[in-house]
Amino acid sequence: MAKPVTDLGTQVQFLKGVGPARARSLARLGVSTVGDLLAHYPRRWFDRTSARPIRGLGAGQDATVLGEVLTSSERGTRRGGSLLTVTLGDDTGVLFCIWFNQKFLAKQFRPGKRVMASGVVQMHAGRPQLAHPDFEILEPEQPDTAPGLHTGRLVPVYGLTAGVGQYWLRSLVRQALDLLGAGLTDPLPADLRARHGFPDRGTALEHIHFPPDADRREAARQRLVYEELFSIQVLMALRHGDRRDRAGLRLEKPGDLTRRLVASLPFELTGAQRRVLKEILADLRSGRPMHRLLQGDVGSGKTLVALVAALFVIEQGHQALLMAPTEVLARQHGRTVAGLCESLGVTVETLCGSTPSAERRAILAGTAAGEIDLLVGTHAVIQADVHMPRLGLAIVDEQHRFGVRQRGRSAGAAADEQAHVLVMSATPIPRSLSLTLYGDLDLSVIDELPAGRRPVATRIVREKEEAAVWQACRDEVAAGRQVYVIHPVIEETEGQDLKAATVEYERLRTEVFPDAVVALLHGRLKAKEKDAAMSDFAAGRTDVLVATTVVEVGVDVANATAMVIHNPERFGLAQLHQLRGRVGRGEHASRCWLLCDRYLAEESFARIRFFAEHTDGFALAEEDLRQRGPGDAWGIRQSGAPGFRLANPLRDAGIVAACRDDARRLLAEDPGLAGPEGRVVREGLAAIFGNYLPPQAG
């Protein structure tokens, strides 16, 4: 007997029509429960109350058209891709719909089929065109205008995967709403809903999926955005308060080791580094556990700041650990830190997963005995057999590369010992997003690069200019410098992209750089092979490194002065910035070429041009957030929580401010969330965030 669908936690397979195969397909969309299904919000809505005639469409208009397939053709592009062109016609004119590299769509567009297509109109050769439009093939028996689930209304359009179609998914959402909508528990207190004029949760979900009109759809969106942001604001406030209530190590010695280190440097600290150090040292002296996020652009000197903080702790009889997301980065940190500490009498060791057993046992024994002052490593440093009896500071580098569970484990282990926690990120996060995502952490920003750092000259180039790019790269190699060549990896087509990187490696090795040493690096290599490839490049034994985004967070190779990025439109702006940050780290001028296919959508080209014209990571991150939304910026979705579904803290800045005020007001009146409305909020938080939620006081 099938299990009744009673709440949002019910597995989606218990809905009618969802068998094992479709349950697996839904899982690829992140849909495992009924709650996941109802939070799989539409990407857009077809306005099927008023499809527009093709004649009269103008460039820049957001339009939905209903037409018949007249022709469908697919051809290859010069770079090995494909272009699918479908011609739709109605009684007033003809419209082109185009898709790049989506051959699989061709079989759907048979002549005579009726198609509803929606997108932003472009003009091509005097005729309207939709690039990568949302579309739906209408069934023969389906009327064009009769009201129903799929027609005659604002019709939701969802993100899909193989085995999941629009019609079936709409019907499934409708089934779930009919079963649960009216009886859903609302995680927002009634007074908050009344204050903001929000609908209840069931109504909001109904109107976001199947809106009666645009106004009620927007009201539903505002309420659901508020719910996402409010839950995070309350969670962050609870975590921040929980940490502030704990006693921490009070460190009061003056800091002779830190002064000796700074005096030994061949350069001056920047003003931003000094300001941030002042904030960190104030935390360490406060008697409360520090939990601080240190942000700084690529090459801004975060690691040096972290080392100064570690030395301040070590001088007072405590230990410190520095955790990095990859062995390559951990070993680089270990070498750099050990070199700086050698004359100071500070003992530094590096522990990674590949550390030989005998060496590992010696490091573990030294750490447990308190003989190792600073332990550097990967997640290996937070395993159960690692004991640091006098741990005073835990530093987590590139924290977004660790899941929240790992970040929480390292921070939690330190907090149990009343230690301090510093998390660092070279991925710029706009302040509007930082205050939302990291409200449980105090924020420090290094917003100044060291003197002498020159920006990387960045150019967009097309296929016809490729030969000149390779000649410039050969000139760099001839001058004794090194080159990165980057290929994208996108999960859905990872095999295809990996083959492209491999083919490019062979071509570059045999045809373009026959007299140079060319190496290949990608995510499917074994850990030792990846480490060897990066180590050889760092040591100058490799001239050209053909790689995927595995180098996005990698070693500091000051001799690398050139980078070629294939298909840059397939990266986010923040990711492109991280890649470009691999060059321009030494004394020589550096260049980055963005090698684009000649067929590039106008929106994609505008985004790439913005990147080429800007070098400020925070400006790029702000633009990335504006264009793409925050997605899984918090890194918690992998642990079962939904992350952001609708909210965009940049676009929804007003709602962020209202949520912060409301969260503070609620917790001021009910700090433990023990009252009737507080319990509802806490239960809602527990359902989303689980163990990430601090325990209830008392």
C-alpha positions in Angstrom: 0.0 0.0 0.0 1.4 3.4 -1.0 2.4 5.8 1.7 0.1 8.8 2.0 1.6 12.1 1.1 1.2 14.0 4.3 4.1 16.6 4.5 6.9 18.2 2.6 9.3 15.5 3.7 7.4 12.7 2.0 9.5 11.1 -0.7 8.4 12.2 -4.2 8.1 8.6 -5.3 4.9 8.4 -3.3 3.1 10.8 -5.7 1.0 9.1 -8.3 2.8 8.5 -11.5 6.3 8.6 -10.1 8.0 5.2 -10.4 11.6 4.3 -9.7 12.9 5.5 -13.1 11.2 8.9 -12.9 12.3 9.3 -9.2 15.9 8.9 -10.4 15.3 11.5 -13.1 13.8 13.9 -10.6 16.8 13.3 -8.3 19.0 14.8 -11.1 17.1 18.0 -10.7 17.6 17.9 -6.9 14.1 16.8 -6.3 13.8 13.9 -3.8 10.9 15.0 -1.6 7.6 16.8 -2.1 9.2 19.8 -0.5 12.0 19.8 -3.1 9.3 19.5 -5.9 7.4 22.5 -4.7 10.7 24.5 -4.3 11.6 23.7 -7.9 10.2 27.0 -8.9 9.5 27.9 -12.5 12.3 29.6 -14.5 9.7 31.7 -16.3 6.0 31.7 -17.3 4.5 31.5 -20.8 1.8 34.2 -21.1 -0.6 32.0 -23.0 -3.4 34.5 -22.4 -1.9 36.6 -25.2 0.5 35.0 -27.7 1.8 37.8 -29.9 1.8 37.8 -33.7 5.2 37.5 -35.4 4.7 40.6 -37.5 5.4 43.6 -35.4 8.0 42.0 -33.0 10.9 44.3 -32.3 14.4 43.8 -31.0 14.6 43.6 -27.2 11.0 42.6 -26.6 10.2 39.7 -24.3 7.7 37.8 -26.4 5.7 34.5 -26.6 4.7 33.4 -30.1 2.6 30.5 -31.3 3.7 29.1 -34.7 4.0 26.1 -37.0 7.3 24.5 -37.8 8.1 25.3 -41.4 11.7 24.1 -41.6 14.3 22.6 -39.3 18.0 22.3 -40.1 21.2 21.5 -38.2 24.8 22.3 -39.4 28.3 22.2 -37.9 30.3 25.3 -36.9 34.0 25.8 -37.6 35.0 25.0 -34.0 33.3 21.6 -34.0 30.0 22.7 -32.5 26.5 22.7 -34.0 23.8 25.2 -34.9 20.1 24.2 -35.0 17.8 26.6 -36.8 14.0 26.2 -36.7 11.7 28.4 -38.7 8.3 29.1 -37.2 5.4 30.7 -39.1 2.0 32.1 -38.2 -0.5 34.0 -40.3 1.5 37.2 -40.0 5.2 36.3 -40.6 8.2 34.1 -40.0 10.5 33.7 -37.0 13.9 32.0 -36.6 14.7 30.0 -33.4 18.3 29.0 -33.0 20.2 26.8 -30.5 24.0 26.2 -30.3 25.3 22.7 -29.5 21.9 21.2 -28.8 21.6 18.6 -31.6 19.3 16.5 -29.5 16.5 19.0 -30.0 16.3 18.6 -33.7 14.1 15.5 -33.7 11.4 17.4 -31.8 10.8 20.0 -34.5 9.1 18.1 -37.3 7.4 20.3 -40.0 3.8 20.9 -39.2 4.3 20.7 -35.4 2.8 23.6 -33.4 5.3 25.3 -31.1 4.9 27.9 -28.3 8.3 29.7 -28.0 9.3 32.5 -25.6 12.4 34.7 -25.3 14.0 38.0 -26.0 13.6 39.1 -29.6 16.8 39.8 -31.7 16.8 40.9 -35.3 18.8 38.9 -37.9 18.8 39.9 -41.6 15.7 41.9 -41.0 13.7 39.1 -39.4 12.9 38.4 -35.8 15.0 35.7 -34.0 14.9 34.0 -30.6 18.2 32.5 -29.4 17.8 29.5 -27.1 14.2 30.2 -26.4 12.0 28.4 -23.9 9.6 26.3 -26.0 6.9 23.7 -25.8 5.6 21.4 -28.6 1.8 21.5 -28.4 -0.1 18.2 -28.7 -2.4 17.8 -31.7 -5.5 17.6 -29.5 -4.5 20.6 -27.4 -6.4 23.8 -28.2 -4.5 27.0 -28.4 -6.6 29.0 -26.0 -8.8 26.7 -23.9 -8.0 27.4 -20.2 -6.4 24.6 -18.3 -3.1 23.5 -16.8 -1.1 24.1 -19.9 -3.0 26.8 -21.8 -5.1 29.9 -21.5 -3.1 31.2 -18.5 0.4 32.1 -17.1 1.9 28.7 -17.6 5.0 27.7 -15.6 8.2 26.6 -17.4 10.5 24.5 -15.3 14.1 23.4 -15.6 14.1 19.8 -17.0 16.4 16.8 -17.4 16.2 13.6 -19.4 13.1 11.7 -18.5 11.2 14.7 -17.2 8.9 16.7 -19.6 7.1 20.0 -19.0 3.6 18.6 -19.2 4.3 15.7 -16.8 6.2 17.9 -14.3 3.4 20.6 -14.3 0.9 17.8 -13.6 3.1 16.5 -10.8 3.4 19.9 -9.1 -0.4 20.3 -9.4 -0.9 17.0 -7.7 1.4 17.9 -4.8 -0.3 21.3 -4.3 -3.7 19.7 -4.3 -2.6 17.2 -1.7 -0.7 19.6 0.6 -1.2 23.2 -0.3 -3.9 24.3 2.1 -2.6 22.3 5.0 1.0 23.4 5.0 2.5 24.7 8.2 3.7 28.2 7.8 7.2 29.0 9.2 6.6 32.7 9.2 4.9 34.1 12.4 1.4 35.5 11.7 2.3 39.0 12.8 5.2 39.1 10.3 2.8 38.0 7.5 0.3 40.6 8.5 2.9 43.4 8.8 4.2 42.8 5.3 0.8 41.8 3.7 2.2 38.4 2.7 -0.1 35.5 1.7 0.2 32.2 3.7 2.7 29.6 2.5 0.1 27.4 0.7 -1.3 30.4 -1.3 2.2 31.6 -2.1 3.2 28.2 -3.5 0.0 28.0 -5.5 0.6 31.5 -7.0 4.3 31.0 -7.8 3.6 27.9 -9.8 0.1 28.6 -11.2 -0.4 32.4 -10.9 -3.9 33.8 -11.6 -2.2 37.0 -12.7 1.2 38.8 -12.7 0.5 40.8 -9.5 -0.3 37.7 -7.4 2.7 36.0 -8.8 4.9 38.8 -7.7 3.3 38.9 -4.3 4.0 35.2 -4.0 7.6 35.7 -5.1 8.2 38.4 -2.5 6.8 36.3 0.3 8.9 33.2 -0.7 12.1 35.4 -1.1 11.4 36.8 2.3 11.0 33.4 3.8 14.4 32.3 2.4 16.2 35.4 3.5 14.5 35.6 6.9 15.4 32.0 7.8 19.0 32.6 7.0 19.1 35.9 9.0 17.6 34.2 12.0 20.0 31.3 11.7 23.0 33.6 11.3 21.9 35.7 14.3 21.5 32.5 16.4 24.9 31.2 15.5 26.6 34.6 16.0 24.9 34.9 19.5 25.8 31.3 20.4 29.5 31.9 19.6 29.6 35.3 21.3 28.2 33.8 24.5 31.1 31.3 24.7 34.4 32.1 26.5 37.4 32.2 24.3 41.2 32.3 24.8 42.3 35.7 26.0 45.7 36.3 24.4 47.5 39.3 25.8 51.3 39.1 25.1 52.5 41.9 22.9 53.4 39.9 19.8 57.2 39.9 19.4 57.1 37.1 16.9 54.7 39.0 14.6 56.9 42.1 14.8 60.0 40.0 13.9 58.2 38.5 10.9 56.9 41.8 9.6 60.4 43.4 10.0 62.0 40.5 8.1 59.8 41.0 5.0 61.4 42.6 1.9 58.3 44.8 1.4 55.8 46.9 3.4 52.4 45.6 4.4 49.6 47.4 2.6 47.3 49.7 4.6 44.5 47.2 4.1 46.6 44.4 5.5 47.4 46.5 8.6 43.8 47.5 9.1 42.6 43.9 8.9 45.4 42.7 11.2 44.2 45.3 13.8 40.7 43.8 13.6 41.9 40.2 14.0 44.3 40.9 16.8 41.5 42.8 18.7 39.4 39.6 18.4 42.3 37.5 19.7 42.7 39.8 22.7 39.0 40.0 23.5 38.4 36.9 25.5 35.7 35.8 23.1 36.2 33.2 20.3 36.9 34.9 17.0 34.8 33.8 14.1 35.9 36.0 11.2 35.7 35.9 7.4 38.8 37.4 5.7 38.1 38.4 2.1 40.7 39.6 -0.3 41.2 39.5 -4.1 43.7 37.2 -5.7 47.2 38.2 -4.6 46.1 40.6 -1.9 48.2 39.0 0.8 45.6 37.0 2.9 48.0 34.2 3.7 50.5 36.5 5.2 47.9 38.1 7.4 46.8 34.7 8.5 50.4 33.8 9.3 50.8 36.9 11.5 47.7 35.9 13.4 49.0 32.3 13.8 52.3 33.6 15.1 50.5 35.8 17.7 48.7 32.7 19.0 51.9 30.5 18.9 53.9 33.1 20.8 51.5 32.7 23.7 52.0 28.9 24.0 49.2 27.7 21.7 49.1 25.8 18.4 47.5 26.8 15.0 46.3 24.9 12.0 45.8 26.0 8.4 43.5 24.0 6.2 43.5 24.2 2.4 41.1 22.5 -0.1 43.7 20.7 -2.2 47.1 19.1 -1.6 48.8 21.3 -4.1 47.6 24.4 -2.3 48.3 22.9 1.1 51.9 22.0 0.1 52.4 25.5 -1.3 51.2 27.1 1.9 53.4 24.7 3.9 56.5 25.6 1.9 55.8 29.4 2.1 55.0 29.4 5.8 57.9 27.1 6.7 60.3 29.4 4.9 59.0 32.5 6.6 59.1 30.8 10.0 62.5 29.2 9.8 64.4 32.0 11.5 61.7 32.5 14.1 62.1 29.1 15.8 58.5 28.1 14.9 57.9 24.4 13.9 55.8 23.9 10.8 54.6 20.6 9.3 52.3 19.7 6.4 49.9 16.8 6.6 47.9 15.6 3.5 46.1 12.4 2.5 49.2 11.3 0.5 51.6 11.8 3.4 53.5 8.5 3.8 52.4 6.4 6.9 55.7 6.7 8.8 55.8 10.5 8.3 52.2 10.8 9.2 52.7 8.9 12.5 55.6 11.2 13.4 53.5 14.3 12.6 50.6 13.1 14.6 52.8 12.3 17.6 54.5 15.7 17.4 51.2 17.5 17.1 49.7 15.6 20.1 52.8 16.3 22.2 52.5 20.0 21.4 55.9 20.0 19.6 54.4 21.2 16.3 53.4 24.9 16.4 51.6 25.2 13.0 50.0 22.3 11.2 49.2 22.9 7.5 47.2 20.5 5.4 44.0 19.4 3.7 40.9 18.0 5.4 43.4 15.4 6.7 44.1 17.8 9.5 40.6 17.5 10.9 40.4 13.7 11.0 39.7 12.0 14.3 43.3 10.9 14.9 44.7 14.5 14.7 45.0 15.9 18.3 46.1 19.5 18.9 45.9 19.9 22.7 46.7 23.5 22.7 44.9 24.6 19.6 44.4 28.4 19.6 43.6 29.3 16.0 42.0 27.3 13.1 42.5 29.0 9.7 40.3 27.7 6.8 41.6 28.8 3.3 39.2 29.0 0.3 36.4 28.0 2.7 33.8 27.8 -0.2 35.7 24.7 -1.4 34.7 22.9 1.7 31.1 21.8 2.3 29.4 23.5 5.2 29.7 20.3 7.2 33.5 20.4 6.8 33.7 24.0 7.6 31.5 23.4 10.6 33.6 20.5 11.7 36.8 22.5 11.7 35.3 25.4 13.3 33.3 23.3 15.8 36.4 21.3 16.8 38.2 24.6 17.5 35.2 26.0 19.3 35.1 23.0 21.6 38.6 24.0 22.7 37.6 27.7 23.0 39.9 28.4 20.0 39.6 31.1 17.4 38.5 30.6 13.8 39.5 32.6 10.7 38.1 31.6 7.3 39.5 33.1 4.1 38.2 33.5 0.6 39.8 34.8 -2.6 36.4 34.5 -4.3 35.1 38.1 -4.0 31.6 38.1 -2.5 29.6 41.4 -2.7 28.9 42.9 0.6 25.2 42.5 0.2 25.7 38.7 -0.2 28.4 38.5 2.5 26.1 39.9 5.2 23.5 37.4 4.2 25.6 34.3 3.8 28.1 35.0 6.6 26.1 36.9 9.1 27.5 34.5 11.8 31.0 35.7 11.0 32.6 39.1 11.5 33.9 40.4 8.1 37.3 41.8 7.2 38.2 42.8 3.6 41.6 43.4 2.1 40.6 45.8 -0.6 44.1 46.8 -1.7 46.8 45.0 -3.8 50.5 45.2 -3.0 52.5 47.9 -4.7 53.9 47.0 -8.1 51.1 44.5 -9.0 50.1 45.2 -12.6 46.6 44.3 -14.0 46.5 41.5 -16.5 45.8 42.8 -20.1 42.7 41.0 -21.3 41.5 40.7 -24.9 38.5 39.0 -26.6 39.7 37.1 -29.7 37.9 35.2 -32.4 39.0 32.1 -34.4 40.6 34.2 -37.2 43.0 35.7 -34.6 44.0 32.4 -33.0 47.3 32.0 -34.9 48.5 35.4 -33.6 47.6 34.4 -30.0 49.7 31.2 -30.3 52.6 33.2 -31.7 52.4 35.6 -28.7 52.4 32.5 -26.4 55.4 31.1 -28.2 57.2 34.4 -27.7 56.5 34.1 -23.9 57.9 30.6 -23.8 61.0 31.7 -25.8 61.6 34.4 -23.2 61.6 31.7 -20.5 58.1 32.2 -19.2 55.0 29.9 -19.0 51.5 29.6 -20.4 48.2 28.3 -19.2 45.6 27.0 -21.8 42.2 26.6 -20.1 39.2 24.5 -21.3 35.8 24.5 -19.6 34.2 21.5 -17.9 30.5 21.5 -17.5 28.9 18.6 -15.7 26.3 17.7 -18.2 28.9 17.3 -21.0 31.9 16.6 -19.0 33.0 13.7 -21.2 32.9 15.8 -24.3 34.8 18.7 -22.8 37.4 16.4 -21.4 38.0 15.0 -24.8 38.3 18.5 -26.2 41.0 19.3 -23.6 42.8 16.1 -24.5 42.6 16.8 -28.3 43.8 20.4 -27.7 46.7 19.1 -25.7 47.8 16.8 -28.5 47.5 19.6 -31.1 49.4 22.1 -29.0 52.1 19.5 -28.1 52.7 18.4 -31.7 51.8 21.4 -33.8 51.8 24.7 -31.9 54.6 24.2 -29.3 56.7 21.4 -30.8 59.8 22.7 -29.1 58.3 23.2 -25.7 57.2 21.0 -22.8 53.4 20.7 -22.7 51.5 19.0 -20.0 47.8 18.1 -19.4 45.9 18.5 -16.1 42.2 17.7 -15.5 40.0 16.4 -12.7 40.0 12.8 -13.8 43.7 12.3 -13.1 44.7 10.6 -9.9 45.7 12.9 -7.1 49.4 12.1 -7.4 49.2 12.8 -11.2 47.5 16.1 -10.6 50.1 17.1 -7.9 52.9 16.1 -10.2 51.6 18.1 -13.1 51.1 21.2 -10.9 54.5 20.7 -9.2 56.3 20.4 -12.5 54.6 23.6 -13.8 55.4 25.5 -10.5 59.0 24.3 -10.7 59.4 25.5 -14.3 59.8 22.0 -15.8 56.7 22.5 -17.9 56.3 25.4 -20.4 52.6 25.1 -21.3 49.9 23.6 -19.1 46.6 22.6 -20.8 44.1 22.4 -18.0 40.5 22.5 -16.9 39.2 24.6 -14.0 41.2 22.4 -11.6 43.8 25.2 -11.7 41.2 27.8 -10.5 42.6 27.5 -7.0 46.2 26.4 -7.5 49.8 27.2 -6.9 51.3 30.6 -7.2 53.5 30.5 -10.3 55.1 33.9 -10.7 56.7 32.9 -14.0 53.3 32.3 -15.7 52.5 35.3 -17.8 50.0 34.2 -20.4 46.6 32.5 -20.3 44.3 31.4 -23.1 40.7 30.6 -22.1 38.6 28.7 -24.5 34.8 29.3 -24.6 34.9 31.9 -21.7 31.1 32.3 -22.0 30.8 28.9 -20.2 32.2 30.3 -17.0 30.8 32.7 -14.5 32.5 36.1 -14.1 33.8 35.2 -10.6 35.3 31.9 -11.9 36.9 33.7 -14.9 38.5 36.2 -12.4 39.9 33.3 -10.3 41.4 31.7 -13.5 42.9 35.0 -14.7 44.4 35.4 -11.2 46.8 32.5 -11.9 48.8 34.9 -14.1 50.1 38.4 -13.3 51.7 37.3 -10.0 55.3 38.2 -10.9 57.4 41.1 -12.2 56.6 40.6 -15.9 53.6 42.0 -17.7 50.9 39.4 -18.3 48.1 38.8 -20.8 44.9 36.8 -21.0 43.1 36.0 -24.2 39.4 35.0 -24.3 39.0 32.7 -27.3 35.4 32.8 -28.3 33.4 31.0 -30.9 32.3 33.3 -33.7 28.7 32.5 -32.9 28.1 34.0 -29.5 24.8 35.3 -28.2 24.6 39.0 -27.6 24.1 38.6 -23.9 27.0 36.3 -23.5 29.3 38.6 -25.5 28.3 41.6 -23.2 29.2 39.5 -20.1 32.6 38.5 -21.5 33.3 42.1 -22.6 32.5 43.3 -19.0 35.1 40.8 -17.7 37.7 41.9 -20.2 37.2 45.6 -19.2 37.3 45.1 -15.4 40.0 43.7 -13.1 38.3 44.5 -9.7 37.1 41.1 -8.4 34.4 42.7 -6.3 32.9 44.6 -9.3 33.0 41.4 -11.2 31.3 39.5 -8.4 28.6 42.1 -8.1 27.9 41.9 -11.8 27.9 38.0 -11.6 25.4 38.2 -8.8 23.2 40.6 -10.8 23.2 38.5 -13.9 23.2 34.9 -12.6 21.9 35.1 -9.1 23.6 33.6 -6.0 22.8 30.0 -6.8 24.4 27.8 -4.2 26.8 30.5 -3.0 26.5 29.3 0.6 27.7 25.8 -0.3 25.0 24.2 1.9 22.8 22.6 -0.8 25.2 19.6 -1.0 24.3 18.9 2.7 20.6 18.7 2.0 19.5 22.3 2.5 18.0 24.2 -0.4 20.2 27.3 -0.4 18.8 30.1 -2.5 15.9 29.2 -4.8 14.4 32.6 -5.6 16.3 35.1 -3.5 19.0 37.3 -4.9 20.5 39.5 -2.1 21.6 42.2 -4.7 18.2 42.5 -6.4 16.3 41.9 -3.2 18.4 44.3 -1.0 15.3 45.9 0.4 13.9 42.5 1.5 17.3 41.6 3.1 17.2 44.8 5.2 13.6 44.0 6.3 14.5 40.4 7.2 17.5 41.5 9.2 15.3 44.0 11.2 12.6 41.4 11.7 15.1 38.7 12.8 16.7 41.1 15.4 13.3 42.1 16.7 12.1 38.5 17.0 15.3 37.4 18.9 15.2 40.4 21.1 11.7 39.4 22.3 12.4 35.7 22.3 16.1 34.9 22.3 15.7 31.2 22.6 12.8 30.9 20.2 10.9 29.2 22.9 7.5 31.0 22.6 4.6 29.9 20.4 5.8 31.8 17.3 9.5 31.3 18.0 8.9 27.5 18.1 7.3 27.6 14.7 10.4 29.5 13.3 12.8 27.1 15.0 11.0 24.0 13.6 11.2 25.6 10.1 14.9 26.2 10.5 15.5 22.7 11.8 13.7 21.3 8.8 16.0 23.2 6.4 19.4 23.4 8.2 19.4 20.4 10.6 22.5 20.2 12.8 23.8 23.5 11.4 21.2 25.1 13.8 22.7 25.9 17.3 21.0 24.0 20.2 18.2 25.7 22.1 19.5 27.5 25.2 18.4 26.0 28.5 
